[in-house]
Amino acid sequence: MATKRRGVVLVSGGLDSATVLAIAKDAGFELYALSFDYQQRHRTELKAAAAIAESLGATAHRVIRLDPSIFAGSALTDSIDVPKSRSEQQMSSGIPVTYVPARNTVFLAHALGWAEVIGAFDIFIGVNAVDYSGYPDCRPEFIATFERLANLATKTGVEGAGYKIHAPLIDMTKADIIRRATSLGVDLSLTHSCYDPLPDGRACGRCDSCQLRLHGFREAGLTDPVKYAD
């Protein structure tokens, strides 16, 4: 029996990363899930990440703790209000205050290090340039550039094995992502997308992430299984 290729998958606990983990599994990869605890406002997502990794049969799931001060200045990490009830036009104009400084660069750098240690040549990330076009580290240009960096800055890359950064959701709508997740049997009730959850863990229903998620479910003709405040 052939040995499966190993894939490091960034898993936040949200809808997108759960779908990417399922895509990697469907492609035949042995799953190594990686999450981060940086004292984010919505860190209840880490429980979701653990549940998703287990449900999809990840070989390993690591949670790396980062100093939250390196991510200061974001509504997800600092004492800044999370925007609520914004229009589609407002959500698509400019870089939102929920942007976390250089987050995906930091996350991918850790994923690259772990990949080199375990002999994986494939890294998966759930960035999306359609619904999250305001975030500079969710663009195709960023993914392509980081892949070049990975192959320039590592022993494995220099020796010719080569790394591939997979961003399978990059040009998909939220409805398309939900349909794909459903077709792959992802238990979406385990996922958490809210930026500002209530103390009991329920999603607020009004932040940008909740609105995009709910809109996606409506477009897909499906019912969101998670609990909302309203």
C-alpha positions in Angstrom: 0.0 0.0 0.0 1.4 3.4 -1.0 2.2 5.9 1.7 -0.1 8.9 1.7 1.4 12.3 1.0 1.2 14.5 4.1 -0.5 17.8 4.0 -0.4 20.6 6.6 -3.8 22.3 6.8 -4.4 25.6 8.5 -7.6 25.1 10.5 -9.2 28.0 12.3 -12.5 26.3 13.1 -14.5 28.2 10.6 -16.5 27.1 7.6 -13.8 27.7 5.0 -10.9 25.9 6.8 -13.2 23.0 7.6 -14.0 22.7 3.9 -10.3 22.9 2.9 -9.5 20.1 5.4 -12.2 18.0 3.8 -10.8 18.8 0.3 -7.3 17.7 1.3 -8.7 14.5 2.8 -10.7 13.9 -0.4 -7.5 14.4 -2.4 -5.9 11.6 -0.5 -3.6 13.5 1.9 -2.8 12.5 5.4 -4.0 15.4 7.4 -1.8 17.5 9.8 -4.1 20.3 11.1 -2.6 23.5 12.5 -4.4 26.1 14.6 -3.3 29.2 16.5 -4.2 30.7 19.9 -3.4 34.4 20.0 -6.0 35.3 22.5 -8.4 36.2 19.7 -11.7 37.6 20.7 -13.4 34.6 19.0 -11.0 32.0 20.4 -14.0 29.7 20.9 -13.2 28.8 17.3 -10.3 26.6 18.7 -12.8 24.2 20.2 -14.4 24.0 16.8 -11.0 23.4 15.1 -10.4 20.5 17.4 -13.8 19.0 16.7 -13.4 19.4 13.0 -9.9 17.9 12.9 -11.2 14.9 14.9 -14.3 14.5 12.7 -12.3 14.4 9.5 -9.7 12.0 10.8 -6.6 14.3 11.1 -3.5 12.3 12.1 -2.4 15.3 14.2 -3.8 18.6 15.3 -1.4 21.2 16.9 -2.4 24.5 18.5 0.4 27.0 18.5 0.3 29.8 21.1 1.4 33.2 19.9 2.1 36.4 21.8 -1.1 38.4 21.2 0.8 41.7 21.3 2.2 41.0 17.9 -1.3 41.1 16.5 -2.4 44.3 18.3 -4.5 46.9 16.6 -7.2 44.6 15.2 -10.8 44.4 16.3 -10.2 40.7 16.7 -7.4 41.1 19.2 -7.8 44.6 20.8 -10.4 46.7 22.5 -11.9 47.9 19.2 -15.5 47.3 18.4 -16.3 44.6 15.8 -18.3 46.3 13.0 -21.9 45.1 12.9 -24.8 45.2 10.4 -22.7 46.6 7.6 -24.0 46.7 4.0 -22.3 44.7 1.3 -20.9 47.9 -0.1 -19.3 48.8 3.3 -17.9 45.3 3.7 -16.2 45.5 0.2 -14.7 48.9 0.6 -11.2 49.2 2.1 -9.4 47.0 4.6 -11.6 46.3 7.6 -10.6 46.8 11.3 -10.9 43.1 11.7 -7.7 42.7 9.6 -5.0 41.1 11.8 -1.5 42.4 11.0 0.4 39.9 8.8 -1.6 37.0 10.2 -1.6 34.7 7.2 2.1 35.4 6.7 2.8 34.3 10.3 0.5 31.3 10.0 2.0 30.1 6.8 5.5 30.5 8.1 4.7 28.2 11.0 3.0 25.7 8.7 6.1 25.8 6.4 8.3 25.0 9.4 6.1 22.1 10.5 5.9 20.8 6.9 9.6 20.7 6.5 10.0 18.8 9.8 7.4 16.1 9.0 8.3 15.7 5.3 5.2 17.4 3.9 5.4 19.3 0.6 1.8 20.6 0.6 0.2 23.3 2.7 -3.5 24.1 2.6 -5.1 27.4 3.5 -8.7 28.6 3.3 -8.2 32.1 2.0 -10.9 33.5 -0.2 -10.6 36.6 -2.5 -14.3 36.8 -3.3 -15.8 37.3 0.1 -12.7 38.7 1.8 -11.3 40.9 -0.9 -10.5 43.6 1.7 -7.7 41.5 3.3 -4.4 41.8 1.4 -3.2 38.4 2.7 -6.1 36.6 1.0 -5.2 37.5 -2.6 -3.9 35.0 -5.2 -0.8 37.2 -5.5 0.0 36.7 -1.9 -0.3 32.9 -2.1 1.8 32.7 -5.2 4.5 34.9 -3.6 4.6 32.9 -0.4 5.0 29.7 -2.4 8.0 31.2 -4.1 9.4 32.2 -0.8 8.8 28.7 0.6 10.9 27.3 -2.2 13.7 29.8 -1.8 14.0 29.9 2.0 14.0 26.2 3.0 16.5 23.3 2.6 13.7 21.2 1.1 12.8 23.9 -1.4 16.4 24.5 -2.4 17.2 20.8 -2.8 14.4 20.5 -5.3 11.5 18.7 -3.6 9.4 21.8 -3.8 6.4 23.1 -1.8 2.9 23.8 -3.0 0.6 26.2 -1.2 -3.0 25.1 -2.0 -5.8 27.7 -1.7 -8.7 25.8 -3.2 -11.4 28.3 -2.2 -9.6 31.4 -3.5 -12.2 32.2 -6.2 -15.3 30.5 -4.8 -18.4 32.2 -3.5 -19.5 31.4 0.0 -22.5 29.5 -1.4 -20.1 27.4 -3.6 -18.0 26.7 -0.5 -21.0 25.6 1.5 -22.2 23.3 -1.4 -18.7 21.8 -1.6 -18.5 21.2 2.1 -21.9 19.6 2.1 -20.9 17.3 -0.8 -17.9 16.2 1.1 -19.9 15.4 4.2 -18.5 18.2 6.5 -20.5 18.5 9.7 -21.0 22.3 9.4 -22.7 22.4 12.9 -19.2 22.0 14.3 -17.8 25.1 12.6 -17.6 28.6 14.1 -17.3 31.8 12.0 -18.4 34.6 14.2 -16.0 37.4 15.0 -17.8 38.5 18.2 -19.6 35.5 19.8 -21.7 35.8 22.9 -20.3 34.4 26.2 -22.4 31.3 25.7 -20.7 30.7 22.3 -23.6 31.7 20.1 -22.8 33.6 16.9 -23.8 37.3 17.0 -25.4 37.1 13.5 -24.4 40.7 12.6 -20.7 40.9 12.2 -19.2 40.7 8.6 -18.3 37.1 9.0 -21.8 36.0 10.2 -23.5 38.0 7.5 -21.4 36.5 4.7 -22.0 33.0 6.1 -25.7 33.5 6.4 -25.9 35.0 2.9 -24.0 32.0 1.6 -26.4 29.5 3.1 -29.4 31.4 1.7 -27.8 31.4 -1.8 -27.0 27.7 -1.4 -30.6 27.0 -0.5 -29.6 25.5 2.8 -30.1 26.2 6.5 -27.2 27.1 8.7 -27.0 24.6 11.6 -25.2 26.8 14.1 -26.9 28.8 16.8 -27.3 32.6 16.5 -28.2 35.2 19.0 -31.1 36.4 16.9 
